Amino acid sequence: MKKYFLYLGVVIVADSCVPSRSFKQSQIETATLRTDSANLAGQIAKLEGEIATFKVNIADLNGKVSKLSNQNSQLGQESANQQNQLSQSEQSLQRQQQRLLKLQALLEEQKNKSDQLKNKMTEALKGFSKNDLSVNQKNGKVYVSLSENLLFPSASAVVNPKGVDALSKLAAVLNLNSDVAVNIEGHTDSIPIRGKYKDNWDLSTARANSIVRILVDTYKVDPVRVVASGHSFFDPLASNATPEGRGVNRRTEIILSPKLEEMYKLLEN
């Protein structure tokens, strides 16, 4: 009987030790789980912080992308504007080149007309002395210079017969070339005059007018083409200090200019 109770006590004590070990094991596992949970929570918090940082970075990058996109759009617009300006500049350059080519063609045409006119005048007036008459070309114009000795008596504006003959030959060429403007300039020396004319201005102008009347009234040169002017002694070819120089300066110049309306229109445009 005593042995029975002893055995029963051992069994009870042994049975009471099993729940104690399970409880301790459970506590250990619970502590481990709590530690793991805490670690996991820390990791989650860290990840959430990183996510927040990423969101900020993404927002910043989106802002930069938007800014770059706007800049690119502006650059594209500026590039389009530059292309448009370049195109306009090229078109303007082409127009200028076309005008230049046309102007060069007109200048060449004027030179050719001037050459032809000079040759015609030289041929028409070849019977006169070189001391009395000369035909020259300058700046696209033809200058026919007639001496006082050929045209007028001293201090007179009445054209003598030899001068009328020269003007008749000149008028014949002018009437065959209707596109030529005619400018008649009277010139004197510096010696003061006495008599009918007040001064050298008056004499030089009267001589130019006398030649105009012969060309227009006698030989029917179109008066619209003709201009008369007097220069007195203020446009000399030689010195007025010598008789030879004064003789050269006493002259009438008939300046012939091919009309340049087309050139003037081109320049105005």
Secondary structure, DSSP 8 states (H G I E B T S, - for coil): -HHHHHHHHHHHHHHHHHHHHHHHHHHHHHHHHHHHHHHHHHHHHHHHHHHHHHHHHHHHHHHHHHHHHHHHHHHHHHHHHHHHHHHHHHHHHHHHHHHHHHHHHHHHHHHHHHHHHHHHHHHHTTTS-TTTEEEEEETTEEEEEEEHHHH--TT-----HHHHHHHHHHHHHHHH-TTEEEEEEEE--SS---SSSSSHHHHHHHHHHHHHHIIIIIT---GGGEEEEE-TTSS-SS-TTSHHHHHHHSEEEEEEEE--HHHHHHHH-
